[in-house]
Amino acid sequence: MVFVLVDVLVLVGTANFGVVQVSAEAPGVIVIITSDTTWTKADRPYSLTGPVMVNNGVTLTIEAGATVNVNGYYIVVNGTLRVLGSATEIIHIADCE
């Protein structure tokens, strides 16, 4: 049995939201996740460059074996967060500031 603990943050105001896949062609691109998105093991690691927001009605899926470096930031989920780790393929979430 695998348990996932997810903290919920409520923010008021404006902020810049961003995530960059470390191996991306254009590192530092700032985005708000506006359509269903999957972070995969093959495309890892993912490194946040600011807070990340998942829009209402949108799903962010983090697959088994994926690595997410939060770098002191956070993910605001107004939609759905699916975390698909397993006992043999965990999801690595680290603060790599």
C-alpha positions as CSV (number, residue, x, y, z in Angstrom):
1,M,0.0,0.0,0.0
2,V,1.4,3.4,-0.9
3,F,0.3,6.6,0.8
4,V,0.8,10.1,-0.6
5,L,0.6,13.2,1.5
6,V,-0.4,16.4,-0.3
7,D,-0.4,19.8,1.3
8,V,-3.0,22.2,0.0
9,L,-2.0,25.8,-0.3
10,V,-4.5,28.7,-0.9
11,L,-2.9,31.8,-2.3
12,V,-4.4,35.2,-2.8
13,G,-2.9,37.8,-5.1
14,T,-0.7,37.5,-8.2
15,A,2.5,35.5,-8.8
16,N,4.7,34.3,-11.6
17,F,4.2,30.5,-12.0
18,G,6.8,28.4,-13.8
19,V,8.4,25.0,-14.3
20,V,11.2,24.0,-16.5
21,Q,12.2,20.6,-17.6
22,V,16.0,20.6,-17.0
23,S,16.7,19.1,-20.4
24,A,14.2,21.4,-22.2
25,E,15.4,23.3,-25.3
26,A,14.2,26.6,-23.7
27,P,15.1,26.5,-20.0
28,G,13.4,29.1,-17.8
29,V,10.1,29.2,-19.8
30,I,7.4,30.4,-17.5
31,V,4.1,28.6,-17.7
32,I,0.7,28.0,-16.0
33,I,-0.5,24.5,-16.6
34,T,-3.6,25.1,-18.7
35,S,-4.1,21.6,-20.3
36,D,-3.7,18.1,-19.0
37,T,0.0,17.4,-18.6
38,T,2.1,14.4,-17.6
39,W,5.6,14.6,-16.1
40,T,7.3,11.3,-17.0
41,K,10.2,9.3,-15.7
42,A,11.8,9.5,-19.2
43,D,11.7,13.3,-19.3
44,R,13.0,13.8,-15.7
45,P,14.2,15.7,-13.9
46,Y,11.7,18.6,-13.7
47,S,13.0,21.7,-11.9
48,L,10.6,24.4,-10.7
49,T,11.8,28.0,-11.5
50,G,8.8,29.5,-9.5
51,P,5.5,28.4,-8.1
52,V,3.5,26.2,-10.4
53,M,-0.3,26.5,-10.8
54,V,-2.5,23.8,-12.3
55,N,-5.7,25.5,-13.6
56,N,-9.2,24.4,-12.6
57,G,-10.4,21.5,-14.7
58,V,-6.8,20.5,-15.6
59,T,-4.9,17.4,-14.5
60,L,-1.2,17.2,-13.8
61,T,-0.1,13.6,-13.7
62,I,3.3,12.7,-12.2
63,E,4.3,9.2,-13.3
64,A,6.2,6.6,-11.3
65,G,9.9,7.2,-11.3
66,A,9.7,10.9,-12.2
67,T,11.9,13.4,-10.4
68,V,10.7,16.9,-9.4
69,N,13.1,19.4,-7.9
70,V,10.9,22.0,-6.2
71,N,13.8,24.4,-5.5
72,G,12.0,26.1,-2.6
73,Y,8.8,26.6,-4.6
74,Y,5.4,24.8,-4.6
75,I,2.6,23.5,-6.8
76,V,-0.9,25.1,-6.4
77,V,-3.5,22.7,-7.6
78,N,-6.9,24.2,-8.6
79,G,-7.6,21.2,-10.8
80,T,-6.3,17.6,-10.2
81,L,-3.0,16.2,-9.2
82,R,-2.4,12.5,-10.0
83,V,0.7,11.0,-8.4
84,L,1.3,7.5,-9.8
85,G,4.3,6.2,-7.7
86,S,4.7,2.6,-6.6
87,A,6.7,0.6,-4.1
88,T,9.3,-0.2,-6.8
89,E,9.2,3.1,-8.7
90,I,8.9,6.0,-6.3
91,I,8.5,9.7,-7.3
92,H,11.4,11.8,-6.1
93,I,10.4,15.2,-4.9
94,A,13.4,17.2,-3.6
95,D,14.2,20.7,-2.6
96,C,17.4,21.3,-4.5
97,E,18.0,25.0,-3.9
